[in-house]
Each structure stands twice: as structure tokens, then as C-alpha cells.
Amino acid sequence: MEPPMNINLDDIYQLASTIWETTIALPIEPDRGESEAQSARSTVACIQITGAWSGAVMLACPEPVARHAAAVMFSASPVQVTAADMQDAVAELTNMLAGNIKGLLPQGCFMSLPTVVEGTDYSTRLPGSRVLHRVNLMCTGNRVTITILERTKSQRVAA
């Protein structure tokens, strides 16, 4: 039987805060629900984790945050950053976040490569999973969302 995931919202916030400050030199803080929902262009990356625990880590970044992250990571000015650069930057932030979360899981977990989608009118879904945690954070006035999904038992047995 697979052990339950023992990660709380505080753990997710602390990991994200450390990654943001050390990687892209921006503070990130909890969204206290005072901001309006954003419909701006976003980049979303997802990394699946399999093995002793099965699920996924998903990161949704609005365009201004993705652009800043890419500019810092690739030593470019924000106007030089391409859509591919933003996708790569969000994929790397997701990779760091998922790697740190994997470190809190039982041994025997493996991470996939990131899958990235971007735009304004899309939906994301991991069939056979449920939302375990969803954390809304604020970065430079923009909402960043981290979602932890867990595979349901019926989907794990099918392999």
C-alpha cells in the first residue's frame, strides 16, 4: 500500500519562497484572497511523480512572472525574452519545486520531464487524480498557483 503524502501548505509555501528568492530574486507571499482572478496569459508546467507515491506538481505563472523568471535565468532583458524562454523558465521552476517535494516523499519516487502549456484559454487536467493541495501565492502583484495532484488508487492499479 502506498504511503500518504505528508506535505502541508506551509511546506509548499516555504519551498516556493526559497526557490523564488534564490533563483529569480523575487519575493513570493501567500495570496490572502484580496486579488482578483487573473485572465492574463499564463504558462503552466506539470511534472508527474511515480513510484512509491504517484501524483503531479503543477505550477501556473502569469506572463509577467514567467517573463521576469526567463530574463533572470537567461541573463536577458525582459523585452528580449521569447515565449519559448518563458516556457523553459517555468518548466525549470516546476522542476526545482517538484524535486524538493520529491525529497519529502518516500524513497523510490521518480519524476517525469516537464510538460508545458501556455495561453489564455486552456484547461489542465490529470485524469485519474485528485487535487491534494492548491496554493495561491502572490509575486509582484500576480497570482502564481501551485497544485499538488495525487493519483487515485484505481488509476495506480491499471499499470
MITIRO-758230 format. One line per field, with one value per residue (C-alpha): residue number from 1; x, y, z; residue in three letters. Coordinates in Angstrom, 2 decimals. Layout:
// residues N
n: [NUM,...]
xx: [X,...]
yy: [Y,...]
zz: [Z,...]
res: [ALA,...]
//
This chain:
// residues 159
n: [1,2,3,4,5,6,7,8,9,10,11,12,13,14,15,16,17,18,19,20,21,22,23,24,25,26,27,28,29,30,31,32,33,34,35,36,37,38,39,40,41,42,43,44,45,46,47,48,49,50,51,52,53,54,55,56,57,58,59,60,61,62,63,64,65,66,67,68,69,70,71,72,73,74,75,76,77,78,79,80,81,82,83,84,85,86,87,88,89,90,91,92,93,94,95,96,97,98,99,100,101,102,103,104,105,106,107,108,109,110,111,112,113,114,115,116,117,118,119,120,121,122,123,124,125,126,127,128,129,130,131,132,133,134,135,136,137,138,139,140,141,142,143,144,145,146,147,148,149,150,151,152,153,154,155,156,157,158,159]
xx: [0.00,1.27,2.07,0.07,1.72,2.74,3.29,1.31,0.59,3.32,5.91,4.84,4.99,8.45,9.83,8.38,9.62,13.17,13.19,11.79,14.17,17.31,16.57,14.75,15.35,11.67,9.69,6.56,3.90,0.58,-2.39,-4.77,-7.66,-7.66,-6.60,-8.97,-8.79,-6.48,-7.29,-3.92,-1.71,-0.12,2.43,1.69,4.18,3.43,5.78,4.47,5.89,5.60,6.79,6.27,3.85,2.03,0.88,1.98,3.22,1.73,2.85,0.84,2.68,1.16,3.13,4.83,6.26,7.30,8.93,10.89,11.98,13.21,15.04,16.88,17.61,18.86,20.54,18.36,16.28,12.55,11.83,14.25,12.53,10.64,7.64,10.00,12.24,9.24,8.16,11.68,11.86,8.52,9.47,12.70,10.90,8.48,11.39,13.01,9.73,8.89,12.43,12.16,8.72,10.07,12.70,9.90,8.31,9.22,12.23,11.54,9.84,10.72,10.00,8.97,10.20,8.02,5.04,4.28,1.19,0.65,-2.03,-5.20,-7.93,-6.97,-7.67,-5.33,-6.30,-4.52,-7.08,-7.36,-6.13,-7.50,-6.26,-4.35,-3.21,-3.71,-1.67,-2.24,0.74,1.42,4.53,4.85,1.07,0.45,-1.15,1.03,-0.70,0.93,-1.23,-0.29,-2.30,-2.46,-3.33,-6.41,-5.94,-7.96,-5.54,-2.42,-3.56,-4.11,-0.39]
yy: [0.00,3.44,5.78,9.01,12.25,14.08,17.61,20.58,24.00,25.60,23.21,24.16,27.88,27.59,25.63,28.10,31.10,29.75,28.85,32.23,34.28,32.32,31.66,34.74,37.21,37.88,37.51,35.39,35.54,33.86,35.24,36.43,36.34,40.08,39.94,39.40,36.30,36.90,36.12,37.18,34.90,32.21,29.45,26.19,23.36,19.92,17.22,13.78,11.74,7.96,5.11,4.95,7.88,8.83,12.30,15.55,19.04,21.82,25.46,28.23,31.54,34.62,36.15,38.94,36.43,33.98,36.84,38.04,34.49,33.91,37.26,36.42,32.79,33.60,36.94,38.80,41.93,41.28,42.57,40.02,37.06,34.73,32.51,29.50,31.19,31.72,28.10,26.90,29.12,27.96,24.34,24.82,26.43,23.49,21.05,22.64,22.65,19.04,17.92,19.47,17.93,14.57,14.90,14.93,11.76,8.14,6.78,5.18,8.12,9.23,12.49,12.95,15.69,18.81,19.28,22.94,24.70,28.44,30.80,32.45,29.91,26.43,23.91,21.44,18.07,14.92,12.13,9.75,12.25,14.49,17.85,17.27,20.89,24.13,27.11,30.60,32.89,36.49,37.58,41.21,41.61,38.48,35.24,32.15,28.82,25.59,22.48,19.08,16.25,12.69,9.68,7.83,4.16,2.87,4.59,3.17,-0.45,-0.26,-0.40]
zz: [0.00,-0.93,1.98,2.14,1.11,4.26,2.91,4.17,2.71,4.80,3.32,-0.20,0.57,2.19,-0.77,-3.28,-1.30,-1.17,-4.88,-5.94,-3.81,-4.69,-8.37,-9.65,-6.81,-6.21,-3.01,-3.06,-0.38,0.39,-1.53,1.13,-1.33,-1.86,-5.51,-8.38,-10.52,-13.46,-17.05,-18.45,-20.50,-18.31,-18.60,-16.79,-16.29,-14.88,-13.63,-12.77,-9.92,-9.94,-7.77,-4.01,-4.41,-7.61,-8.49,-10.06,-9.29,-11.42,-11.48,-13.16,-13.71,-15.32,-18.17,-16.15,-13.65,-16.40,-18.35,-15.29,-14.44,-18.00,-18.07,-14.84,-15.77,-19.27,-18.48,-20.96,-20.87,-20.43,-23.96,-25.45,-23.76,-26.12,-25.42,-25.50,-22.90,-20.61,-21.08,-20.25,-17.16,-15.78,-16.55,-14.58,-11.61,-11.65,-11.84,-8.77,-6.88,-7.80,-6.94,-3.49,-2.95,-4.13,-1.40,1.18,-0.25,0.48,-1.39,-4.73,-6.46,-9.98,-11.80,-15.43,-17.70,-17.51,-19.80,-20.57,-21.87,-22.26,-23.38,-22.15,-22.89,-21.79,-19.07,-17.44,-16.07,-14.97,-15.46,-12.52,-9.96,-7.26,-6.00,-2.80,-2.31,-4.21,-3.04,-4.42,-3.96,-4.97,-6.84,-7.94,-7.75,-9.86,-8.67,-9.00,-8.33,-7.21,-7.40,-6.00,-7.53,-6.24,-8.38,-7.22,-6.33,-9.29,-11.70,-9.98,-10.23,-14.00,-14.82]
res: [MET,GLU,PRO,PRO,MET,ASN,ILE,ASN,LEU,ASP,ASP,ILE,TYR,GLN,LEU,ALA,SER,THR,ILE,TRP,GLU,THR,THR,ILE,ALA,LEU,PRO,ILE,GLU,PRO,ASP,ARG,GLY,GLU,SER,GLU,ALA,GLN,SER,ALA,ARG,SER,THR,VAL,ALA,CYS,ILE,GLN,ILE,THR,GLY,ALA,TRP,SER,GLY,ALA,VAL,MET,LEU,ALA,CYS,PRO,GLU,PRO,VAL,ALA,ARG,HIS,ALA,ALA,ALA,VAL,MET,PHE,SER,ALA,SER,PRO,VAL,GLN,VAL,THR,ALA,ALA,ASP,MET,GLN,ASP,ALA,VAL,ALA,GLU,LEU,THR,ASN,MET,LEU,ALA,GLY,ASN,ILE,LYS,GLY,LEU,LEU,PRO,GLN,GLY,CYS,PHE,MET,SER,LEU,PRO,THR,VAL,VAL,GLU,GLY,THR,ASP,TYR,SER,THR,ARG,LEU,PRO,GLY,SER,ARG,VAL,LEU,HIS,ARG,VAL,ASN,LEU,MET,CYS,THR,GLY,ASN,ARG,VAL,THR,ILE,THR,ILE,LEU,GLU,ARG,THR,LYS,SER,GLN,ARG,VAL,ALA,ALA]
//
